[in-house]
Amino acid sequence: MKIMHHENESVQEDGSSVWTTSFLFLNLSFFMVFANTALFYIYPLALDHMGSGHHIVGLVMGIFSTAAVLSRPFLGKLVGLKGESWVMSSGLALNMGVCLAYNLIEEFGPAMLAVRTLHGIGFSAFITGGFSLAAKVFPPAKRGEAFSVLGACLMGTVALAPPFGEFLVGRWGFGSLYITASGSLLLAWVCLRIVKEHLKESTYEHTKTPVKYLGLLKDRAFCLLLISTIIFAHCQATVPNFLALLAAGKGGNSGRFFMVSYFTAILFLLAMGRFIDRFGMRLFLVVAYPFFLLGIFLIPSSLPSFYFLFPAVLYGAGIGLLFPAHNAAAAGHGNEMQKPAYMSLFTAVYDAGFITGGVVSGWFAQKTSLDLLFTTCSVFGLLGFGVVILLSKTRME
């Protein structure tokens, strides 16, 4: 079927409006894919039902992210050769089958690890193509606003999908979870088809351009952005991975902190995107880091008292500003043919921070204490603050 070009939906260089049909359905496709991933946040319940220990749970959940990160460079090259749409659709097709295959897994073993690995690769395929396409489609003058809306969509899946998954499992068992997760990807594919119908064919068709990552490292501004990104992601991931344990040890629970912090993040994402475009991504990176780090630093001393609201708001506001600012800054690097390389490397580094935020932070907490983990994490984040100060003084190549 020939893709028709709709003049009013083309990539808008003047940045007059971000709310186009293609923008709306691209965000919906991201929402459905991340909802699929968030539904599996409760997969540890299935593992516990199978009699798996905590070390097995950590391995099974971690292999998804590991596969996603390790496959990202290859998938970035594939985007350069085949195009965003082909790679995204292939990832969706793979994971629709993989999610149904969870029904066949009854115990820990090679089959379970294979399914989790394939799930991570399929997710990575969509992310690699999706962020490259977003870098092309989102109007340059509106990237802060556009990535803020995308960030709100992703935060929304974290808030909505796990409780919905628990409802499904409680009512109809784990099979209903896997079927729903597969169905969400079918909806994502439908949204992606609509996006294609409203874009220039040249926007998503492959260019057969080889992706070379080493050349990107000569871009000093981009390297500084990558360093800040992995520090931000590491700190961002440490909090949700270990907050529940910290709260339980202090006689409280983590639910109210998550509710306040993620609601604050979504509010900032929706309200501040235009200001990021107006005043610049680098300024907001410098301004937001101290709030983010102070929030993490104050968590141990504020739980479980009423004062938890203060660090929760600071942490949420930091995420709500740092996520779109990092993404928009990355999307501004390179020409249209280089976007797959820049965005695949950027997203790989971002995801790597989520791995270290679980593995390295877990090791450190085991050797010291949870209180010291949060304090040290905030101090480590000062390095990221120093990096973005350098970035603010560096010319973009």
PyMOL commands that set and color helices and strands:
alter all, ss='L'
color gray80, all
select helices_A, chain A and resi 7-9+21-49+54-82+84-104+110-137+140-172+174-197+201-204+214-218+220-249+255-279+281-302+306-331+339-367+370-392
alter helices_A, ss='H'
color red, helices_A
deselect
rebuild
show_as cartoon
